[in-house]
Protein backbone atom coordinates (compact mmCIF):
# COMPACT_ATOMS: atom_id res chain seq x y z
CA UNK A 1 0.00 0.00 0.00
CA UNK A 2 1.43 3.29 -1.09
CA UNK A 3 -0.95 5.53 0.83
CA UNK A 4 -4.53 6.78 1.12
CA UNK A 5 -6.56 9.91 0.42
CA UNK A 6 -9.83 11.24 1.87
CA UNK A 7 -12.18 12.59 -0.80
CA UNK A 8 -15.20 14.77 0.05
CA UNK A 9 -18.24 14.04 -2.11
CA UNK A 10 -20.04 17.31 -1.31
CA UNK A 11 -19.21 18.62 -4.79
CA UNK A 12 -21.37 15.86 -6.32
CA UNK A 13 -24.54 17.30 -4.75
CA UNK A 14 -25.12 19.44 -7.84
CA UNK A 15 -22.50 18.15 -10.31
CA UNK A 16 -22.13 14.98 -12.31
CA UNK A 17 -18.33 15.02 -12.65
CA UNK A 18 -15.70 15.70 -10.01
CA UNK A 19 -11.99 15.94 -10.89
CA UNK A 20 -9.14 16.79 -8.52
CA UNK A 21 -5.83 15.55 -7.12
CA UNK A 22 -4.91 14.65 -3.49
CA UNK A 23 -1.72 14.07 -1.57
CA UNK A 24 -1.12 10.48 -0.55
CA UNK A 25 -1.20 10.12 3.21
CA UNK A 26 -0.25 7.45 5.72
CA UNK A 27 -2.39 8.40 8.64
CA UNK A 28 -1.59 12.06 9.14
CA UNK A 29 1.80 11.86 7.46
CA UNK A 30 2.29 12.65 3.80
CA UNK A 31 4.21 9.88 2.06
CA UNK A 32 4.85 11.80 -1.14
CA UNK A 33 3.11 11.65 -4.44
CA UNK A 34 -0.41 12.58 -5.52
CA UNK A 35 -3.54 10.72 -6.47
CA UNK A 36 -5.63 12.05 -9.35
CA UNK A 37 -9.30 11.36 -8.86
CA UNK A 38 -12.08 11.63 -11.45
CA UNK A 39 -15.59 10.74 -10.29
CA UNK A 40 -18.63 10.69 -12.55
CA UNK A 41 -22.21 10.02 -11.50
CA UNK A 42 -25.38 9.78 -13.57
CA UNK A 43 -27.34 12.43 -11.63
CA UNK A 44 -26.23 14.83 -8.89
CA UNK A 45 -27.17 13.74 -5.40
CA UNK A 46 -29.36 16.74 -4.51
CA UNK A 47 -29.98 19.21 -7.36
CA UNK A 48 -29.74 19.04 -11.11
CA UNK A 49 -26.55 20.24 -12.66
CA UNK A 50 -26.81 23.71 -14.13
CA UNK A 51 -24.10 24.97 -16.43
CA UNK A 52 -23.73 28.68 -17.13
CA UNK A 53 -21.97 29.48 -20.34
CA UNK A 54 -20.78 32.94 -21.37
CA UNK A 55 -19.92 33.42 -25.01
CA UNK A 56 -19.11 36.46 -27.06
CA UNK A 57 -21.18 36.95 -30.18
CA UNK A 58 -20.33 39.17 -33.07
CA UNK A 59 -23.32 41.29 -34.09
CA UNK A 60 -22.99 41.81 -37.83
CA UNK A 61 -26.02 44.05 -38.29
CA UNK A 62 -28.71 45.31 -35.97
CA UNK A 63 -31.50 47.55 -37.19
CA UNK A 64 -34.10 49.08 -34.92
CA UNK A 65 -36.62 51.04 -36.86
CA UNK A 66 -38.48 53.50 -34.74
CA UNK A 67 -41.53 55.36 -36.04
CA UNK A 68 -40.84 58.94 -36.86
CA UNK A 69 -42.23 61.34 -34.24
CA UNK A 70 -45.33 63.26 -35.35
CA UNK A 71 -44.69 66.72 -36.65
CA UNK A 72 -45.89 69.20 -34.07
CA UNK A 73 -47.20 72.51 -35.20
CA UNK A 74 -45.78 75.48 -33.35
CA UNK A 75 -48.17 76.71 -30.71
CA UNK A 76 -48.81 80.40 -30.85
CA UNK A 77 -48.70 82.03 -27.47
CA UNK A 78 -51.96 83.70 -26.63
CA UNK A 79 -51.67 87.19 -25.17
CA UNK A 80 -52.89 87.65 -21.67
CA UNK A 81 -56.23 89.37 -21.53
CA UNK A 82 -58.40 90.67 -18.77
CA UNK A 83 -62.00 89.56 -18.95
CA UNK A 84 -64.09 92.59 -18.28
CA UNK A 85 -67.72 92.37 -17.42
CA UNK A 86 -68.70 93.99 -20.69
CA UNK A 87 -66.77 91.44 -22.75
CA UNK A 88 -67.83 88.40 -20.73
CA UNK A 89 -71.53 89.02 -21.23
CA UNK A 90 -71.59 88.93 -24.99
CA UNK A 91 -70.90 92.49 -25.96
CA UNK A 92 -73.29 93.75 -28.62
CA UNK A 93 -70.46 95.71 -30.24
CA UNK A 94 -69.08 92.45 -31.63
CA UNK A 95 -72.18 91.99 -33.78
CA UNK A 96 -73.82 94.00 -36.50
CA UNK A 97 -76.52 95.05 -34.03
CA UNK A 98 -75.31 97.71 -31.62
CA UNK A 99 -77.02 100.09 -29.23
CA UNK A 100 -75.55 103.52 -28.52
CA UNK A 101 -76.48 103.42 -24.84
CA UNK A 102 -75.08 99.90 -24.46
CA UNK A 103 -71.83 100.87 -26.17
CA UNK A 104 -71.36 103.78 -23.78
CA UNK A 105 -72.22 101.52 -20.83
CA UNK A 106 -69.60 99.00 -21.94
CA UNK A 107 -67.07 101.81 -22.32
CA UNK A 108 -67.82 102.91 -18.76
CA UNK A 109 -67.46 99.35 -17.45
CA UNK A 110 -64.16 98.93 -19.30
CA UNK A 111 -62.77 102.16 -17.87
CA UNK A 112 -63.63 100.94 -14.37
CA UNK A 113 -61.83 97.66 -14.96
CA UNK A 114 -58.75 99.46 -16.30
CA UNK A 115 -58.64 101.70 -13.23
CA UNK A 116 -58.99 98.66 -10.97
CA UNK A 117 -56.32 96.45 -12.56
CA UNK A 118 -53.90 98.96 -14.10
CA UNK A 119 -51.23 98.24 -11.46
CA UNK A 120 -51.40 94.49 -12.22
CA UNK A 121 -51.33 94.68 -16.02
CA UNK A 122 -48.45 95.10 -18.42
CA UNK A 123 -48.24 98.26 -20.55
CA UNK A 124 -49.16 96.31 -23.69
CA UNK A 125 -52.27 94.92 -21.99
CA UNK A 126 -53.33 98.37 -20.83
CA UNK A 127 -52.87 99.74 -24.34
CA UNK A 128 -55.01 96.93 -25.76
CA UNK A 129 -57.85 97.63 -23.32
CA UNK A 130 -57.66 101.37 -23.94
CA UNK A 131 -57.84 100.80 -27.70
CA UNK A 132 -60.92 98.68 -27.15
CA UNK A 133 -62.49 101.49 -25.16
CA UNK A 134 -61.70 103.94 -27.94
CA UNK A 135 -63.34 101.62 -30.47
CA UNK A 136 -66.51 101.44 -28.38
CA UNK A 137 -66.61 105.22 -28.08
CA UNK A 138 -65.97 105.69 -31.81
CA UNK A 139 -68.72 103.23 -32.73
CA UNK A 140 -71.21 105.04 -30.50
CA UNK A 141 -70.34 108.39 -32.10
CA UNK A 142 -70.66 106.98 -35.63
CA UNK A 143 -74.11 105.57 -34.82
CA UNK A 144 -75.20 108.89 -33.37
CA UNK A 145 -74.12 110.73 -36.53
CA UNK A 146 -75.88 108.19 -38.73
CA UNK A 147 -79.18 108.51 -36.84
CA UNK A 148 -79.24 112.26 -37.45
CA UNK A 149 -80.36 111.49 -40.99
CA UNK A 150 -83.66 110.14 -39.64
CA UNK A 151 -86.17 108.47 -41.94
CA UNK A 152 -85.48 104.89 -42.97
CA UNK A 153 -82.14 104.90 -41.17
CA UNK A 154 -83.84 105.67 -37.87
CA UNK A 155 -86.54 103.06 -38.46
CA UNK A 156 -83.96 100.39 -39.30
CA UNK A 157 -82.09 101.23 -36.11
CA UNK A 158 -85.26 100.89 -34.01
CA UNK A 159 -85.97 97.52 -35.61
CA UNK A 160 -82.46 96.34 -34.79
CA UNK A 161 -82.93 97.55 -31.21
CA UNK A 162 -86.07 95.42 -30.90
CA UNK A 163 -84.14 92.36 -32.05
CA UNK A 164 -81.42 93.17 -29.54
CA UNK A 165 -84.07 93.61 -26.86
CA UNK A 166 -85.38 90.11 -27.56
CA UNK A 167 -81.85 88.66 -27.55
CA UNK A 168 -81.14 90.18 -24.14
CA UNK A 169 -84.41 88.77 -22.78
CA UNK A 170 -83.49 85.26 -23.93
CA UNK A 171 -79.98 85.56 -22.49
CA UNK A 172 -81.32 86.87 -19.19
CA UNK A 173 -83.63 83.87 -18.91
CA UNK A 174 -80.72 81.48 -19.51
CA UNK A 175 -78.51 83.22 -16.94
CA UNK A 176 -81.31 83.14 -14.39
CA UNK A 177 -81.61 79.37 -14.84
CA UNK A 178 -77.84 79.06 -14.37
CA UNK A 179 -78.05 81.26 -11.25
CA UNK A 180 -75.33 83.51 -12.68
CA UNK A 181 -76.29 86.68 -10.85
CA UNK A 182 -73.36 88.87 -11.86
CA UNK A 183 -73.83 88.47 -15.62
CA UNK A 184 -77.61 88.51 -15.22
CA UNK A 185 -77.42 91.94 -13.58
CA UNK A 186 -75.35 93.29 -16.48
CA UNK A 187 -77.69 91.86 -19.13
CA UNK A 188 -80.73 93.31 -17.35
CA UNK A 189 -79.00 96.70 -17.24
CA UNK A 190 -78.30 96.53 -20.96
CA UNK A 191 -81.88 95.55 -21.73
CA UNK A 192 -83.16 98.53 -19.73
CA UNK A 193 -80.86 100.80 -21.72
CA UNK A 194 -82.23 99.36 -24.97
CA UNK A 195 -85.82 99.72 -23.72
CA UNK A 196 -85.24 103.37 -22.84
CA UNK A 197 -83.53 104.11 -26.16
CA UNK A 198 -86.38 102.49 -28.15
CA UNK A 199 -88.91 104.52 -26.22
CA UNK A 200 -86.99 107.77 -26.83
CA UNK A 201 -86.61 107.11 -30.56
CA UNK A 202 -90.24 106.13 -31.03
CA UNK A 203 -91.29 109.41 -29.43
CA UNK A 204 -88.93 111.23 -31.76
CA UNK A 205 -90.36 109.43 -34.80
CA UNK A 206 -93.93 110.21 -33.81
PyMOL commands that set and color helices and strands:
alter all, ss='L'
color gray80, all
select helices_A, chain A and resi 10-13+85-88+92-94+100-117+123-147+152-177+181-205
alter helices_A, ss='H'
color red, helices_A
select strands_A, chain A and resi 17-26+29-40
alter strands_A, ss='S'
color yellow, strands_A
deselect
rebuild
show_as cartoon
